[in-house]
């Protein structure tokens, strides 16, 4: 519920600014602009908070350590794996500099369009594999296991939401049209927020993972200091260096 309120507020504010003041759109949504800086800051917060909670609850490291790990992956993608800060030349693939997962997707799509017959055959083979009796019998069990996992580990519902939002942003990035930049950047920010809330909801000692609820450590003074420090570092880095 809290995530829905925050996400709705973010969407409402960003959309209002985007539509009301067209002149500030580049400052708001371009690569390395405000929304991307905030996304990086939120991902940084999710990574630090999730790590802090897991280290204070070692019995929760599995499977919840994957939440800060995903946040680190999002952060690295937002800051182009640090090549701006560290000064190294990113690798190239098909003439494209691979600064993030988004750039990696472009050569892959170009490869598919360059060899449509091979791509169609590969897709047909994958579809055919799912029809094999042995594979088909396992699919309901896999679906049931996934449903049970989400039921027993509620924070991963937010992780699933973050993955869906991030994947949608990745697909939108394949179209370089200016009209899609705002939506893409906003989806990445919402994905980062979902990971942050998932990190805050990692269950504490003796708590059930079947329901979403704040970890008791979230109310600890040390945790609040950590949050404030993360926000300050991320804001300072964004002001001094930018993200892209």
ABEGO torsion letter per residue (X at the ends): XAAAAAAAAAAAAAAAAAAABAAAAAAAABBGBAAAAAAAAAAAAAAAAAAAAAAABAAAAOAAAAAAAAAAAAAAAAAGGGAAAAGBBBBBBGGBBBABAAAAAAAAAAAAAABAAAAAAAAAAAAAAAABAAAAAAAAAAAAAAAAAAAABAAAAAAAAAAAAAAAAAAAAABABAAAAAAAAAAAAAAAAAAAAAAAABBBBGBBAABBBBBAAAABAAAAAAAAAAAAAAAAAAAAAEAX
